[in-house]
Amino acid sequence: MDALDPSTIVVTAGRGTGDPGEPVNVPVELSSTYRAGGDVIYGRESNPVWVAFEEAVGALEGGVGVSFASGMAAVAAVASLVPPGGVVVAPEVAYKGARTLFQSLAATRRIGELRLVDITDTSAVLAACAGADLLWAESPTNPLLGVADLAALAGAAPLVAVDNTFASPLLQQPLAAGADIAVHSATKVLSGHSDVVLGVAVARDPEVATTLRAYRTLHGSIPGPMEAFLALRGLRTLAVRLERASATAAELARRLAGHPAIEDVRYPGFGSMVAPTVRGGAAAADAVCAALRLAVPATSLGGVETLIERRGKYAGEEASPPGLLRVSVGLEHVDDLWADLDQALTTTSTSE
Ligand SMILES: *Cc1c(COP(=O)(O)O)cnc(C)c1O
């Protein structure tokens, strides 16, 4: 059979061997231990549902998947690949957790140097990569939606890892663009229902995947079987969810750009994230969040429900303009979402 379309792979991958009588979904296997004499010995080493989920994400990204307890556990596992005292290049403005982790590794001398860069400035990133051991990239970035030129960054360091959470493997494949590892917070759009915390790293080189798996076993940063089941179940509908959310995001970005209460709209041209900046700064943006009736004011992203948050309210997010709202577009009807945004923006801008 010809290579399958990714929208088919999300449905078909990780289904087991296909034998008659086999359950169509890999069942949740809740056992910490296994009778002696078989391949699997203990529940920290492997679980059939992790394997199924890893197969599916690995097939989509074009590498070997290793699932983790969370996106941050996957980031920490990738960071462990840096030799002691090594040099890491990472985005100055991107997911705060990853930057904070690398900063703490530098503070404790686990890594020798952390070079923070503007990941959208390709020549600056390439210059910073001289002598580096790991380039940690993220694109589009959280929350400013900056886009890195992944193909131009391929080979910039011995190890190039890309946080692909915002794009998903359906919109961007870092390994095909030349990266060594793609990382996801599967908590977000991969699982898609805001009901699970899980991460996954996909390595182009199977040996790197083996090292990541050994790290996971040793550090115990394993997903729960139920979490892996939920993530895989969510993944089955990724293509249709993304199609709907992306179309709505594009339309909302267009309408927001024409709204008098909006100063600026960041939208990378694909995906389900939009980041409008409200005129009037932090107070006006907070008032918009408080006035929402349909979209949910909450952190996180990638779920079926639209979530809106002012990232600038957090310490360490100073690069985010005070009035910027990170909008994770869900599956509600575009006109209902627009009506909600418009009433929240209009109420607050006329009451100033
Ligand atoms: C949420 C997020 C993470 C961290 O993932 P968790 O599952 O919360 O640990 C990493 N990168 C990006 C881009 C994220 O949005």
Ligand as a Chemical Component Dictionary entry (heavy atoms), coordinates in Angstrom:
data_LIG
# 
_chem_comp.id                   LIG 
_chem_comp.type                 NON-POLYMER 
_chem_comp.pdbx_formal_charge   0 
_chem_comp.three_letter_code    LIG 
# 
loop_
_chem_comp_atom.comp_id 
_chem_comp_atom.atom_id 
_chem_comp_atom.alt_atom_id 
_chem_comp_atom.type_symbol 
_chem_comp_atom.charge 
_chem_comp_atom.model_Cartn_x 
_chem_comp_atom.model_Cartn_y 
_chem_comp_atom.model_Cartn_z 
_chem_comp_atom.pdbx_ordinal 
LIG C1 C1 C 0 2.787 23.041 27.934 1  
LIG C2 C2 C 0 4.056 23.074 27.173 2  
LIG C3 C3 C 0 5.178 22.338 27.594 3  
LIG C4 C4 C 0 5.187 21.549 28.898 4  
LIG O1 O1 O 0 4.365 20.443 28.844 5  
LIG P1 P1 P 0 3.659 19.765 30.133 6  
LIG O2 O2 O 0 2.906 18.643 29.539 7  
LIG O3 O3 O 0 2.813 20.825 30.769 8  
LIG O4 O4 O 0 4.755 19.329 31.036 9  
LIG C5 C5 C 0 6.301 22.350 26.801 10 
LIG N1 N1 N 0 6.347 23.083 25.658 11 
LIG C6 C6 C 0 5.303 23.818 25.237 12 
LIG C7 C7 C 0 5.415 24.605 23.986 13 
LIG C8 C8 C 0 4.125 23.843 25.979 14 
LIG O5 O5 O 0 3.090 24.590 25.555 15 
# 
loop_
_chem_comp_bond.comp_id 
_chem_comp_bond.atom_id_1 
_chem_comp_bond.atom_id_2 
_chem_comp_bond.value_order 
_chem_comp_bond.pdbx_ordinal 
LIG C1 C2 SING 1  
LIG C2 C3 SING 2  
LIG C2 C8 DOUB 3  
LIG C3 C4 SING 4  
LIG C3 C5 DOUB 5  
LIG C4 O1 SING 6  
LIG O1 P1 SING 7  
LIG P1 O2 DOUB 8  
LIG P1 O3 SING 9  
LIG P1 O4 SING 10 
LIG C5 N1 SING 11 
LIG N1 C6 DOUB 12 
LIG C6 C7 SING 13 
LIG C6 C8 SING 14 
LIG C8 O5 SING 15 
# 
